[in-house]
Amino acid sequence: MAKPMTPGQRRIVAGADPVTGRLRGTEAQLAALVRLRLAFRHPRPPHAYFLTPAGHRVREEPVEAAPETAPMEAPSGVFTARTGAAQDPPVEDGPARAREVRSAWLGIVEMRRMTNPGGDRETPCAWERTHRVRAVAIALEAAGRVPAGPGREGYHVVDTAQPDAVEVWETSAKGTRACGAVLERAGWLVSEHGDARTGRRYVLVSPRRA
């Protein structure tokens, strides 16, 4: 970095979305983080700002308390990946949610470009490998699959005891296979299985190696 971060910049980095690294702040504040190479502006609408790998490292560093220098507007909300779990927080469907999901997916693709060897966008990046459940849920919702919810059928994404694998299913075998096809296109390895006890079909999903 050319110069130390200001307390205000540290607060913005610390407040980045834990899933995608999306940042919130004024245009001037975010542009300053770009100059420090801690953030980048996505080239596609809505042109959101995201942490770079260096920004993610800074976010994980312990920060000493600093006096307030200026008030900062509280973020309007934090993006949450919808896994179909019962504990998922309620999220309104609609154009705003669709934009958030698309931005999250584009942020992941950009992280692939920036962190994978050769800028490979077709293979899951290190962040996806360590946040498999959330990464898979984002890929599914961005492709138009619907997460399960109160009174609604849809996909479920859960972690497993197997290293690097998550389990995905829908109520119908057809829906489960559709989820598998989406994830294969998104760069994941998928294999279909059946639960002998319940008869439920599910797919095991793991990150494809470059």
Number of C-alpha atoms within 10 A of each C-alpha: 10 7 6 9 14 10 17 18 16 17 17 19 27 20 18 22 18 14 19 24 25 23 24 22 20 12 9 9 13 23 17 15 24 18 12 17 16 22 24 23 19 15 11 9 10 12 11 19 24 30 26 22 17 13 22 18 11 16 21 10 9 8 12 7 7 11 8 10 9 8 7 12 9 9 12 6 8 15 17 20 23 26 26 23 15 11 9 14 11 11 12 9 9 8 9 10 13 15 14 17 24 19 24 26 20 19 23 24 19 21 25 22 18 16 17 17 12 10 14 17 19 16 22 27 26 14 16 19 16 11 13 22 23 20 23 30 26 23 24 28 21 20 17 12 17 21 21 20 20 9 6 10 14 18 25 24 26 18 17 13 7 10 8 15 20 20 21 28 25 24 15 15 17 12 17 21 20 16 27 24 15 20 22 17 13 20 19 20 19 23 13 16 13 12 9 8 6 7 10 15 20 24 23 22 25 23 23 16 10 12
